[in-house]
Amino acid sequence: MKQLNWATLGCGVIANELAHALSKEGRTLYSVANRTHEKAVAFAQKYGISKVYDNIDDVFYDPDVDIIYISTPHNTHINYLRKALSNGKHVLCEKSITLNIAELDEAVSLAKENNVILAEAMTIYHMPVYKKLNEIIASGQLGRLNLIQVNFGSYKDYNMTNRFFSRKLAGGALLDIGVYSLSLIRWFFKETPTQVSSQVKYAPTGVDEQAGILLMNDAEEMATVTLSLHSKQPKRATLSFDKAYVEIFEYPRGMQATITYTEDGHKEVIDAGDTSDALYYEVRDMEKAVSSASSDEIETLMHCQYTYDVMKIMSDIRAEWGMKYPEEEK
């Protein structure tokens, strides 16, 4: 597998983690692009990156760039995706991959037209503990999946000018943290949910501050989600099966799960992976996908259909709420 050149579009926390992920293999990012040039220069100096673009759009036209990691605010993603995909660049894009399903439909079409991979950087699809759990579930030893319960509550300062509560930056619980909960459910569900209902509490800015979601698919697997941006909850998921229940701690970047068996109450602890290597697992799977000639293998590695299913659910939920962002009101 030839060494692939990564460019980061954005210089925030995730970009730093990306640089560290590549350094695990003794590599550096090929280039960096950012709206503020000075930040890009400082980032490049920090990580020994040789190429900094004077104009952020130059990254899309650089023939030596293989993969662009987009880690800017999610309401900016579609404009960057249009340029990256149209110029034949593979893209690993921070969650939420787009604002809505219409934008994702457009991006998916562009990726197909230009024969490149578009994938969401959803850590749940790459952490070893989730892959290990799927192997155990597939073996049948836990029985049938009946119910998933997922909590994700962050305590953000009640400052209506920060990005979490900003309509202009596509803030709100659903796109910021709900995407993790729904992705975890989609990972373990046999089929995508077909019945979805929800409740919402709004922040003063008009974005969703708190939400509850109920889901069920045609296999009659059910799930509940509780989200909040202003009320701390444990990051915990519980999967209930006929023969056992599974507790996953500190998702989405989990590395441990406990299985409790119904018949006798004995416990089995599953340890796999390391939280600090989350971006490394994503990079490794993306590079395998880019080097693969098989569409089935690409899907197995990157789970693009799950990304699509989750975005459709979130778009339908917001449509039911009647909650739109400024870009959607034009």
Salt bridges, closest charged atoms under 4 A:
GLU17 OE1 - ARG253 NH2 2.70
GLU25 OE1 - ARG27 NH1 3.05
ASP54 OD1 - HIS37 NE2 3.30
ASP57 OD2 - LYS83 NZ 3.05
ASP62 OD2 - LYS51 NZ 2.94
ASP66 OD2 - LYS2 NZ 3.51
GLU106 OE2 - ARG82 NE 2.69
GLU135 OE1 - LYS132 NZ 3.97
ASP176 OD1 - LYS95 NZ 3.75
ASP176 OD1 - ARG163 NH1 3.04
GLU209 OE2 - LYS201 NZ 3.67
ASP264 OD1 - HIS266 ND1 2.72
ASP277 OD1 - LYS24 NZ 3.43
ASP285 OD2 - HIS126 ND1 2.79
ASP285 OD2 - LYS131 NZ 2.96
GLU287 OE2 - ARG27 NH2 2.67
ASP309 OD2 - ARG186 NE 2.81
ASP316 OD2 - LYS312 NZ 2.78
GLU328 OE2 - ARG318 NH2 2.66
GLU329 OE2 - ARG167 NH2 3.03
